């Protein structure tokens, strides 16, 4: 990897959204590896493993399947595949994986490689149904398959060059079926109109299917066994439209041994070289030689990546937030029909005003295991109409040692409080958090500000007379409603750094419900964790606690605190938990 200062030559818009910044940063992350000679592939270049959001295969397994997939498709259809396409081909054609779920953005050739593989499988005698959510996408699949046949002398011969009338009746192409002499076929159908026999299933843009359509396609495959006794396969590809069952596929862990998941973004498209075909076609006369040169030197690689990034910036997708997120970043959007947080917080990356602002902290506690113990910092500047979450710190060491690590965590929190000159800390004192709270409030604890315990399962604050407290099922609901209200009214913003951590956690929270007393209830934490692939909402919880600290201060928590005689503060705490 090369380390050097580099000034890009591409031109960025004068003002960019958070997602546009994110896109540029992701593409810039390619620079140390871009078109590196060691990463040459059979067609284009090999990606790096961390360019995928998730790849459930080992890297060796992915490489082996890519080689098999590339060679099989090349032999059967004449097509040459880029690395990720080849991995998918290996999974579809030569692996024991029964269920393959793939989320990729635009331009990868998902429909292309799927069509190639479905035709090869049908030629081998497999029955396949291609499900599309609508007529337009159904037509795209048909055109891709026709193109695949037209560019493959072998498939053309099998489908059209019958030696007898009897053979001719067993093969052929129509708008609804590609039929082979082997008895295999690919049926094309709009999912809502699907009828027919049990078969393997290919679902195109499956995130747009209804749950009923999805279940139908899945059920057809699970009921199918091919002529060799092999169970039917389910192959699913899509853009990441909304957080539905397609998102569940991407984050589910552990995966059953017969399932595989591949989820990547546009870094693959550039890094593997597929998008570079367009870039090469746009090169000026001075640089046209780069198309056929290998290896490239450092300056040449930098120039080509700059050209690729510039093409992305000029794309109409770059200026459309939804398309940028879905097609380039390959990130799932909020399902507005079920989302709790329906407003995205505004971004404020201005410098922290240490002289004029007041700071509040929240600490979501975690002990053993993989969950982080997050300290969140909130800045309240009286000169602005809003507060903001500015940063997160994981105060938990990597190595856990019983009886020792909790003390280290407490010391780290105390150190942060002093550094930030925090006015108040609200800490999760539920369950394991009780121990952390006790360590921070012992007589010899050198905390520089009051520490307020918050127990999420406690009742809502009865001493608060505002709507959020009155209508909350419990303390947890109260914190969620406060956080939502502050974001909806633009009285709470976040830095782009903080948003990187908060975005997925906020999107994973679904709509509230009502308890038996018609108070607002937030879904269980375990349900949210499931959508996050087993990860806890550490960053969201700590942010809500930091905001709660601000609210408590406005209600008199700090003025009730006296380090020399904390009886008044203890009384205040009792009020909190009546």
N, C-alpha and C positions, 0 to 999 in steps of 0.2 A: 504494500500500500504506500502511496506517495504522500509525503507531507510537504506542502509548500503553499505559499500565499498565491492566490489566484483571483484575478478580477474578471468576472464574467463579461462577455461582450453582448449578450442578449439584452433587450430592453423590456423592462417590466412596467406595468401601469403605475401611475403616480400614487394611486390608492388601491390597495388590495384587501379583499376580505380574508378572514381567518383561513377558509378553505383554500383560497388561492395561495396564501403564504405556505400552507401545509403542502400543497402540490409542488411548488417550487423547491421547498426543502427536501421533499422526497426524491425529486429528480436530481437535485444536487448531491444526494447521498450516493448516487451512482458513480460520481466522478472518480473515486479511487480505483474502481473496478471496470469502468466502461471500456468495452472492446479490448480488454487486456489479452495479450497473446495467449496466456495460459488457459483462458476460458473459452477457447474456440470449440464450437460444436459442429455436428455434421452439417447443419444449416444454421448459420448465424453463430450465436454465442451461448455459453452456459450461464444461467443466473447464479446468484448467491442464495443460499437457503433463507437468509433473513429478508429477502425481497417478497416472500410470501407472508400474508397475514397468518395463514396456517397451512401446513402440509403434514398430514398425519403419517406419512411414510418416513422411514429413515432415509437419509440422503443417499446411501448406497442402493437402497431399494428403488428410489426414484430414478437414479442413474441407470440401473439395470433395466427397469421397465421402459425408460426412454429409448434405450438402444433397441430393445425388442420391438417397441411400438413403431419406431422410425423404420426399421428394416422390414417389418411386416407390411406396413402401408405402402412403402416404396415398391415392394415386390408385387403386392396385390393390385394396386391402383396406379402406381407410378408417381404418386404425390410425395413431396419432401416436406418434412415437418420441422418446426422449431421445437426447442427443448420441452416447454410446457405442453405443447400439443402432443409431442411424442410420449410424454408421461401419461397423458390421458388416453392415448391410443394403446399403450401397454396395459393400462388398467382395464380398458374395455375389451381388448382382444385376447390377452395372454395371461391374465391374472386370475387368482381365485377369489378376488373381491366381488361380492355379489351386489353391493350397493355403493355407488360412486357419486358423491355430491361435489359439484364444482361451481364456485362463484368467481367470476372474472368480469372485468369491465369491458368496454367496447374495443373492437379491433383485434382481438386475440385470435379470431377464427374458430370460436367455439362451435358454430354451426358447420363450419368447413370440416373440422376434424371429426365431429360427430357423424356427419353424412358419410365420410369416407369409411369410418369404422362400422356403421350400421349396414352399409352395403357389403362389406367384407363378411360380417357375421351372417347376414341373410344368404350370401352365396355359399356359406358353409352349412346352411340348412336351418338356421335359427329363425323363429318367428318373432318379429319385433313390431311394436306399435309406437309411433312417434306422436306424442301428445303436444299440442300447441294450445295456448290459452285463447287465441283468436284466429280469424281467417287470414289476416295479414302475416302473422308469424308462420302459420301453416304454409302459406305460399312461399315464404323465404326458405323454409326447409326443403320444399319441393324443388325450388330453383337450385339450391346448393347440391342436391342429389343428382339432378339432371346434369349440372356442370361437372360433377365428379365422374359420372358415366362418360360424358363426352370427352373428357381428358384422359380416359383410361381405356386403351385398346383392349385390355383383358376383360373388363367389365362389359364393354360394348359387345364383344364377341359372345360372352355368356348370355347377355340379355336379348340380343337381336339376331344372332346368326344361327337359327335353328336348322337342323338337318332334315326335319320332317314336320308335317302339320301337327302331329301329336306333341312334338317338342315345342312347337310354336305356341300351343295352347297353354303350356306350363310356364311360360316366361313372358315378360313384357313389362311395359311401363304405362301407368295411367296417373291421373291426378291423385288417386287415392292409394295406389299400390305399386311397388317395385317387386315383381315376382321372379324367382330364379328356378332353374330346372331341378335344383336340389330339394325343392319343396319349401325353402325358406322365403320369407318376404319381409318387406318393410311397409306397414300400413301407415298412412298419414291421416290424422284425424284432429278435429277441434275437440278439446277435452269434454266440453259439455254435451257433445253429440256422440260420444264414444260408444260403440257397440263392437261386438265381435268376440273372437276366441281369446283364450288365455295366451299371453305372450310376454316376452321381455319388454320392458318399458324404457323409452327415451322421453324425457320431459324437457322441452325447450322453454326457457324463461319460466321455470317452474314456480318462482316466487310470485308470479301473477295468477297462478291457478287458485281456485277456491279450495278450501280444505276438503270438500266433497270430491272435487275433481282429482285432487292429489291422492286421496285415499283410493279412488277407483283405479288410477294408474298403478299405484303400489300393489293393490290387491290382485290385479291381473297378472303381475309378474310373480308374486309369491305363490300363485296357484299353477304356474307353468313349469314344466320340465321338458328340456329339449330331447331330441331323438337319441342322444348319447347318455341320457339320464342326468344331465347337469341342470341345476335349478336356474330359473330365469334371473336375468340381471336387471337392475334398475340403474339407469344412468341419468343424472339430473344436472342441467346447466342453467345458469341464470346470471343476470345482473343483480346486484343487491338492492332491490327496490324498497322493501319495508321489513321491519322486524317481525316476521311470521315464522312458519315452520322452516323456511330456508335459512333463517338466522340461527334457529335452534340446531340445525344440522351442522353449522359451522363451529359452534361453541360447545357442542355436546362432548362431554368427557366423563368417564372413559368411553371410547368407541367400541362397539362389538367387533370381534376379530374379522368379520366378513365385510366391514364397512371402511371406506376410505374417503378422505376429505381433502380438497384442494381449494384454497382461497388466496387469490393474488390481486395485486393492483397494477397500475400502469407502468411501474418500474420494470416489470417483466417485458412489456411491449417494446420499450426502448432498449433495455439491457440485453435482451435476446436478439435484437437486431431487426425484428419484424417492422417496426415503424421506420427504421432507417431506410427502407426502400423508398419511402416518400421523401425523406430528407435528401437522399442521393439524387433523386430526380429534380430537386430544387437547387442543387449546388451551382454556383457560378462557374464560368469556364476555368478560372484559376484553380478551383478545388475539385474539379470533376475526376481528377486522377485518384482521389481518395476512395472512390467506389470499389476499385479493384486492388488497392494496395493492401498488403498484409506482411508483417505486422505494422501497425501505426505507431508513430512516436507520440510522446506525451502531448506536444502542442497540437498535433493532428487530432488526437482523441478529444482534447478539450474543445477544439473548434467544432467537431461534429456534435458533441453533446450540447454545446451552446446552440447550434442550429436546430437540434431536436427540441430543446426547451422553448426556443423562439416559436417553432411551429405549434407547440402546445398552447402557448400564450395567445397566438393569433386564432386558434380554433374557437368557433362559436360556443363550444362546450365549456370553455374556460370562463366565460362570462355569464354562465347560467349555473347558479348555485346547486340546484338539484342535479343537473346533468354532471357537473364537476364532481360532486360527491359520489354519485352512482357509477358513472362511466369511467372516471379517471382514478379517484381515490379508492373506489370499490368499497365504500362504507355504507352500511345500512342506515336508512333514515327512520325517523320516528313514525310509527303507525298512529296517525293522529286520531284514529277511531278508538284507540285504547291507551294512548299516552297520558301520563299524569302531568309531566312538564311539556306543555305545548308551546312555550316561548323559549327561544334560544337566548341566553344572556349575551349582552353586548360585551365586546372586547375593549379593554383599556390597558395598553402597554406603556403608559406614561411612567416616568421615573417615580419611585416611592418617595413621598414627601415626609422624610423622617422628622423634620422640625415642627411641622404644623399638624400632623395627623395623630390620631389616637389608634392604638392597635389592640385587637382582641384575638384570642386563640381558642381553638377547639382541638381536642385530643380524642380520637377514636382508638380504643385500646384493643390490641391483639397480643396473644402470647405465643405459645408453641404453634408450629405449622407455617404455612406459606403466607398467610395474611400479614400485611404490613401494619405497623402501629403509627398512624399518621397524625402529625401535628399540622394544623392548618392555620394560616395567618390572614386576618382580615384587617384592612386599612379603612379607617373612617376619617375622611378629610372634611372639616366643616366648611371649606370653600367649594365643595362639590355637592351636587344634589344626590349623589349615590355613594355607597361604600363599594369595596371590591375585595374578592378573594385574590390574594397576590401570590401565595406560594404554599407548597407542601414540603414537609420534611418527614422522612421515615426515621423515627427515633429508636427503632428496634434493631439491634445487631443481628447479623446473619446467623451467628452461632448462638443457640439457646443453651444456657446453663442454669439449671434450677437454683433458686435462691440468690443467684448473682445477677442474671440478666434483668430481672425487674428493677433492681437498684440502678443499673446502668441506664435503663429506659427513663426512670424518674430523673436521674441526673441530666440526661440529654434534654428532657423537657424543661427543666429548670434553667439550663444553659440557654435554650432558645428563648424562654420568657425574658431573661435578662437582656439578651442581645436585641430582641425586638421591642423592649420596654413595654411589654403588654400590660394592659390595664386590668384585664380579667381573663381567666381561663375557664372554659366550660369543658368538663371531662365526662366521657362515658363511664359511669360508675355501675353499669349493669354487669352482673356476672363477674367475669375475670377483671373487668375494669375497676371493681371495688378495691382490689389490691393496689393498683396504680394510684387511685385516689388517696388511699391511706398513706402510701409512701410520700405523696406530695403534701400531706397535711400533718405530718408528725411534728413534734415540737422543734426538732433539729433540722427540719426541711428548710432549706434556704430559698424558698420561693419569694419572688419579688412582687407578687400580686395575689389577690384572692383566687381561690380555686373552688368552683361551684360544681357539685356532682349532679349529673343528669342521668336519671334511670328511665330508659325508653319505655319500659312497661308500666311505669307509674301513671296515675291519672293526670289529665291535663291540668294546667295551673288554674285553680279556682279563684285566685286573687287577681288574675287577669280578666278584664271585662270585655275584651275585644272579641270579634267574631271567631278568629282562629282558635282561641282557647276554648270558647264556649261550645263550639261545634266539633271539637276533636274527641275521638274515642279514647286516646291516651296521649302521653307526652310525645311519643314518636310521631303521631299524627300532627300534633301541634308544631313540631319542628319542621315537618315536611310542608305544611300549609304556610308557615312563615316564609320558608325558603322560596316556595312557588310565588307567593304574593310579591316578595321583594324583586324577583326576576321579572314577573309580569308587569310591574309598575316601573321598571328600570331604576330601581333604587338599590340594586345590587348588580355589580358587573364582575368580570373575571379577567385575569391576564390570559394571554394565549397559552402560556406555559401551564397555568392551572386548568384551562379548558381541555388540554390534551388528556388530562386524567379524569375530568368530570364528565366529559361528553357521553361515553359509553354507559357509565353508571346511571346518569340521569335518563338516558333513553331506555334503559331496562326497566324503569318503574312504570307500571300500568295504572289505569284509572283507579281512583279510590272507590270504596263501597260504603255502605252504611251498616252500623251495628243495630242491635234490637231497639236502641233508643234514638235511632236516626242520626247518630253522630258519625262523623267521617272517620273511616278506617282505612289504613294503608295495608296493602297486601303483605303477607309474611316475608321476612327477609330471605328465607330459603328459596322462595319462588323467584325473587330477583337474582339471587346468586346463581340459580340454575341458568337463567338467560345470559349470565356473564361467564358461563363455563366453570362455575364453582368458585369464582372470585367474589370476595365480599365488597360491599360498597364503602370501603374505608375512606375514600376521598370525599364522597358526598356526605357521609356521616360527620366527618371532622369539619367540613364546611358549614353544615347546618349547626353544629355546636358552636363554631366561631360566631356565626350570626346570632345565635341564642345568647351568647355572652354580651354582645352589643345591646340586644333587647333588654337583658337583665340589668345592665348598667343604667340604661335609660329609666328603668323602674326602681332604681335605688340600691342595687346590690353592692356596689363599691362603697357608697357612702355609709352603708351599714357595717362595713368591715373595719376593724381596728386590730392591728397586729399585736398590740400590747394587751388588749382585752377584747377577745373575739366573741363575747357572749351575745352582742347585738347581731353579729353575723350568723351565729348559730341559730338565733331566733328567726332570722331571715330565711335560713335554709329550711327550718321547720315549716315556715309558711309556704315555701316552694313545694313541699311534699305532703301538705295536708290532704 
